[in-house]
Amino acid sequence: MSKSERLFSRARRVIPSGINSPVRYYDPYPFFVSKADGSIIWDVDGNRYIDYCNGYGALLLGHRRKEILSHVLSQLKKGTLYCAPTQIEVELSELISKSLPSMQKTRLVNTGSEATMTAIRLARGFTKRKKIIKFEGCYHGAHDYVLVKAGSGAANIGLSVSDGSLEEVSKNTLVVQYNNSQELDSVLQREKDIACVIMEPVLANMGLVLPQKNFLNDVRKITSEHNILLIFDEVVTGFRMSMGGAQTYFSVKPDITTLGKALGNGFPIAAVGGRSEIMDMLSPGGKVYQASTFAGNPISVSAAIASVNTMNKLKSRLYPQLERSCMKLVSAIRDLASDMKIPHQINSISSMFQIFFTNMPVVDYSSAKAADTEKFTRLFRELLRNGVFVAPSQFETVFLSYAHSNENIRKTITAYEKSLKMVKQ
Ligand SMILES: Cc1ncc(COP(=O)(O)O)c(C=O)c1O
């Protein structure tokens, strides 16, 4: 019996399903991690994998990036939690505003879920309206406002609304098809009590689904016409697609933005920000309540400052290299699958991609759901056997990091070749 298997049976006795977040589970048991460095993650049995799960997109600079470690280590010597303001919180918010000018003011929080929960409460408080609109398959965290037709783990187990969520809450979350601005417009013609539209500008929780030409511009235009706030959930895309996130990449300006993941490059930190007049609604200055013991804690803040400064310093090489490596990988996988006559689609942008086993273009929740997920699971297992770790579900994305070397990319192509051959059988 492997060490991972033994640990999993121990874990199941004390941790529900043996894991601390549902997306980490796969049959018959997940590998347990011993350590990670750069682009590599090792399990407790000594197996090594090239990591493309990458903290579900958080590790843009790879594991244990030296500038971040040294910054955090020097902060550790000065204390871990003060629950009183610090200069570094101010510096981080200034850095964020500089990278994403639409975020004139930010509140720092710990997780993406907290950020989106606060963004929605702010939108309701600002507009004095009740309902919100989200898109099918977008995932904005594990809280009741947004756990309706959500992507990621919820799509994996086919949950439309979680047990335990109040109908009184979920009925105020209206759901519209991604890439369908006409549907959005007609819902807004009909419904009068809408506070905001929240969306992933690139849908990275349904596999990877790209916004079609003009979709983001149309959403911006429609929300403005109806006087409704637009929230870009950039927990995945912020700092990943560019220093200014997807909003800079596509030149579309939201009213509120949420950040997470790459902001702290592996440390738990997130942020919600937007126009000053909206952000000033937050308590104690305003009446929209938001609070957290660990918000703006100096460890996560120092990690985020080092991450943003490092990304800034590297940006002229960072983003082109990520994009080049991703394109190389994607075009090789596409050629392999085509040569093997495996029906497939690959969606990719910047440093993200996903393969779907289907003949139909994947443009929304239902076309992603129509892909052959069993084939994807077989691919996942084979990739793991061949030393490549991608997220275990079709409804996640493959993330590259700056730590992936050309050698890693070559080995990954070989792993996909061997794995696709097995998938075909
Ligand atoms: C787009 C998006 N928003 C929000 C979240 C929630 O973030 P967290 O898991 O940090 O609560 C996620 C997590 O995967 C996400 O991908």
The ligand as a MOL file (V3000), in Angstrom:
LIG
                    3D

  0  0  0     0  0            999 V3000
M  V30 BEGIN CTAB
M  V30 COUNTS 16 16 0 0 0
M  V30 BEGIN ATOM
M  V30 1 C -12.9110 33.0940 -10.4890 0
M  V30 2 C -12.8910 32.6850 -9.0480 0
M  V30 3 N -13.4970 33.4600 -8.1480 0
M  V30 4 C -13.5080 33.1640 -6.8380 0
M  V30 5 C -12.9140 32.0060 -6.3850 0
M  V30 6 C -12.9400 31.6800 -4.9280 0
M  V30 7 O -11.6800 31.8630 -4.3920 0
M  V30 8 P -11.2500 31.1210 -3.0410 0
M  V30 9 O -11.1620 29.6640 -3.3590 0
M  V30 10 O -9.9360 31.7530 -2.6970 0
M  V30 11 O -12.3090 31.4160 -2.0340 0
M  V30 12 C -12.2730 31.1630 -7.2810 0
M  V30 13 C -11.6120 29.9340 -6.8290 0
M  V30 14 O -11.2090 29.0700 -7.5580 0
M  V30 15 C -12.2700 31.5060 -8.6570 0
M  V30 16 O -11.6710 30.7310 -9.5720 0
M  V30 END ATOM
M  V30 BEGIN BOND
M  V30 1 1 1 2
M  V30 2 1 2 3
M  V30 3 2 2 15
M  V30 4 2 3 4
M  V30 5 1 4 5
M  V30 6 1 5 6
M  V30 7 2 5 12
M  V30 8 1 6 7
M  V30 9 1 7 8
M  V30 10 2 8 9
M  V30 11 1 8 10
M  V30 12 1 8 11
M  V30 13 1 12 13
M  V30 14 1 12 15
M  V30 15 2 13 14
M  V30 16 1 15 16
M  V30 END BOND
M  V30 END CTAB
M  END
